[in-house]
Amino acid sequence: MTVTSNDHRASFDARITFGNGGDLAVHGFRVDLPGPDVSEGEIAALFVASLGLLMTDGVELTNVEIFAEPHKGTRGGPSDRAATAAPAAGGALVELARPPAEGGTCLVAPGGDLPGLPLSRAAELPTVVVRLEGAGGREVGVGTLAAFDVRGRAVLLHTGAGDGGRLTPEAAAWLAAGGVSLVGTDADTLDGTTPEGDDGRVDSPALDVLLAAGVPVVERLTGLDRLPPTGALFTAAPPLLEGVGRVPVRAFARVPEA
């Protein structure tokens, strides 16, 4: 068959391990690609998304072949245009902000510009809650997130405020490229506890990646166990303060009625 489009696909063998135990192996699997020049990491993310796999710890690809072939509509791929319905209005409000006595909840604005942050990036955002409790302190990589539709959404990392849930810079870049509106965590920082650099500044590579891409970040959330995996609307709108990039916020979510 002659291929007349610019579509490309990949064929590969893969072995997946999961953060909560177990593994999965496939042979000769195929996914749609956005183009011929993609990395194995990008192919692995498309593979995980196509199967909707959760708690993915690692993906090892072998026998990777990229070739011209019309797209078949791989789930989460470049030709998947399925619209996800927005959450319905109404429902109970859930408090997600820590009280000041516990350090509060903070929003970090891109460029240190709170007045420049559109309300559409911090209010009534469709929410994806990523459950990470019991992950054993593992990092949050692309494989953990690839099964989720993040475009236009607030992605909230529910770590249980333990040692796990440190977002990798690669995962932060994947979220930004996927069109995420906001990223939040119930941990003290998105990057976890990291050493300070020579300049005395805490090293925050994932946070830096998101802010550089224009994505606001909310840290020190609480109550994420009260939210469904999807369907809630998240709000953490900051005050219009000039010259301030990090500020306490009253974060909350509207949960749809059952």
C-alpha positions in Angstrom: 0.0 0.0 0.0 1.3 3.5 -0.9 1.2 5.9 2.0 0.4 9.4 0.8 0.1 11.2 4.2 2.8 12.3 6.6 1.6 9.9 9.3 4.1 7.7 11.1 3.8 4.8 13.5 6.1 2.7 15.6 6.4 -1.0 16.2 8.2 -2.3 19.3 8.5 -4.9 22.0 8.1 -3.6 25.6 8.2 -4.6 29.2 6.4 -2.6 31.8 6.9 -2.7 35.6 4.4 -1.2 38.0 4.9 0.7 41.2 2.5 -1.4 43.1 4.0 -4.7 41.9 3.8 -6.9 38.7 4.9 -6.4 35.1 3.5 -6.7 31.6 5.3 -7.7 28.4 4.1 -7.1 24.8 5.5 -7.9 21.4 5.1 -6.1 18.1 2.9 -3.4 19.6 2.1 -0.4 17.4 1.3 3.3 18.2 0.6 6.4 16.2 3.4 9.0 16.2 3.4 12.8 15.8 6.3 12.5 13.4 9.3 10.4 12.5 11.7 12.1 14.9 10.6 10.9 18.3 12.5 9.5 21.2 12.0 6.2 22.8 10.8 8.0 25.9 8.0 9.6 23.8 7.1 6.3 22.3 6.9 4.7 25.7 4.6 7.5 27.0 2.3 7.0 24.0 2.3 3.2 24.6 1.3 3.7 28.3 -1.4 6.2 27.3 -2.8 4.0 24.7 -3.5 1.3 27.3 -4.6 3.6 30.0 -2.1 2.0 32.4 -1.7 3.5 35.9 1.1 3.3 38.5 3.7 2.6 35.7 7.2 2.5 37.3 9.3 1.8 34.2 9.0 1.0 30.5 11.8 -0.8 28.6 11.5 -0.8 24.8 13.4 -3.1 22.3 13.2 -3.7 18.6 11.8 -0.2 17.9 11.0 0.5 14.3 9.5 3.8 13.0 7.8 3.8 9.6 5.3 5.7 7.5 1.8 4.4 7.9 -1.6 6.1 8.3 -2.6 6.7 11.8 -5.1 4.2 13.4 -6.3 6.6 16.1 -4.2 5.4 19.0 -5.7 6.5 22.3 -3.9 9.5 23.6 -2.0 9.8 20.3 -1.8 12.6 17.7 -5.0 11.6 15.9 -7.1 11.0 19.1 -9.5 13.9 19.0 -12.0 12.4 21.4 -13.6 15.2 23.5 -13.7 14.8 27.2 -16.8 16.2 28.8 -16.3 19.0 31.2 -17.4 18.4 34.8 -20.9 19.5 35.6 -21.5 22.6 37.8 -22.9 22.1 41.2 -21.9 19.8 44.0 -20.2 20.1 47.4 -17.1 22.3 48.0 -14.1 20.5 49.5 -11.4 22.5 51.4 -7.9 21.8 50.0 -5.9 24.5 51.8 -3.8 23.9 54.9 -4.5 26.3 57.8 -1.8 28.9 58.5 -0.7 27.1 61.6 0.4 24.2 59.4 2.2 26.4 56.9 -0.6 27.2 54.6 -1.0 26.4 50.9 1.0 28.4 48.3 0.7 29.1 44.6 3.8 29.9 42.6 3.2 32.0 39.5 5.2 31.8 36.3 7.6 34.7 36.0 6.7 35.9 39.5 3.8 37.7 38.0 0.5 37.1 39.9 -1.5 39.8 38.1 -0.4 38.3 34.8 -1.8 34.9 35.7 -5.1 34.4 33.8 -8.0 33.1 35.9 -8.4 30.4 33.3 -5.1 28.9 34.7 -6.2 28.9 38.3 -10.0 28.7 38.7 -12.6 26.1 38.0 -10.2 23.7 36.3 -11.2 20.1 35.4 -9.1 18.0 37.8 -7.0 14.9 37.5 -5.9 13.4 40.8 -2.9 11.1 40.5 -2.8 8.7 43.5 0.8 8.1 44.7 0.3 6.8 48.2 2.2 3.6 48.8 4.5 4.2 45.9 7.5 3.7 48.2 9.2 7.0 47.7 9.5 6.6 43.9 9.8 9.5 41.6 6.8 10.6 39.5 8.0 10.0 35.9 6.3 10.2 32.5 5.1 6.6 32.8 3.1 7.4 35.9 1.3 10.2 34.1 1.0 9.0 30.5 -2.4 7.3 31.0 -4.0 10.7 31.9 -5.6 13.3 29.7 -4.0 16.5 31.1 -4.8 19.1 28.5 -6.5 22.1 30.1 -6.6 20.4 33.5 -5.2 20.7 37.0 -3.1 17.7 37.7 -2.9 17.1 41.5 -0.4 14.7 42.9 -1.8 12.9 45.9 1.3 11.7 47.8 -0.2 11.5 51.3 2.5 14.1 52.1 5.0 11.3 52.5 8.5 10.8 51.0 7.1 9.8 47.5 5.8 12.0 44.7 8.9 13.9 43.6 8.1 15.0 40.0 11.0 14.5 37.6 12.0 17.3 35.2 11.1 15.0 32.3 7.6 14.5 33.6 7.2 18.2 34.2 8.2 18.8 30.5 5.7 16.1 29.4 2.9 17.8 31.4 3.8 21.2 29.9 3.9 19.8 26.4 0.6 18.1 27.0 -1.1 21.4 27.7 -1.6 21.1 31.5 -3.1 24.2 33.1 -1.8 23.8 36.6 0.1 21.3 38.7 -0.5 20.8 42.4 0.8 18.5 45.2 0.0 17.8 48.8 3.8 17.6 49.5 5.7 20.6 50.8 7.5 21.0 47.5 6.9 19.6 44.0 10.6 18.5 43.8 10.7 17.0 47.2 13.7 17.5 49.6 16.7 18.4 47.4 20.2 19.8 48.3 20.8 23.5 48.0 23.1 24.6 45.2 26.2 26.8 45.5 24.1 29.9 45.5 22.1 28.8 48.5 19.0 28.3 46.5 17.0 25.1 46.8 17.3 23.1 43.6 13.8 22.8 42.0 14.2 21.5 38.5 10.6 20.3 37.9 9.2 23.5 39.3 11.5 25.5 37.1 10.4 23.6 34.0 6.7 24.2 34.6 7.2 27.9 35.5 9.3 28.4 32.3 6.4 26.9 30.3 3.9 29.2 31.9 2.3 26.6 34.2 1.4 27.7 37.8 2.1 25.3 40.7 0.3 24.9 44.0 2.2 23.2 46.8 1.1 22.0 50.3 -2.4 21.0 49.5 -4.6 18.8 51.7 -7.7 16.8 51.4 -6.9 15.2 48.0 -8.2 11.9 49.4 -11.7 13.5 49.3 -11.6 14.1 45.6 -12.5 11.6 42.8 -9.8 10.7 40.3 -11.6 13.0 37.7 -14.7 15.1 37.6 -14.0 17.8 40.2 -13.3 21.5 39.5 -10.2 23.0 41.2 -9.7 26.6 42.2 -6.7 28.3 43.7 -7.0 31.9 42.5 -4.3 34.2 43.9 -4.6 37.9 44.9 -3.4 40.6 42.5 -0.2 41.5 44.2 2.6 43.2 42.2 6.1 42.0 42.5 5.1 38.7 44.3 5.6 35.3 42.8 4.6 33.0 45.6 1.6 33.6 47.8 -0.7 31.8 50.2 -4.1 30.8 48.6 -7.4 29.3 49.6 -7.6 26.2 47.4 -10.8 24.2 47.1 -12.6 21.9 44.7 -16.2 21.5 43.7 -17.1 17.8 43.6 -20.0 16.7 41.4 -23.0 15.2 43.0 -23.2 11.5 43.0 
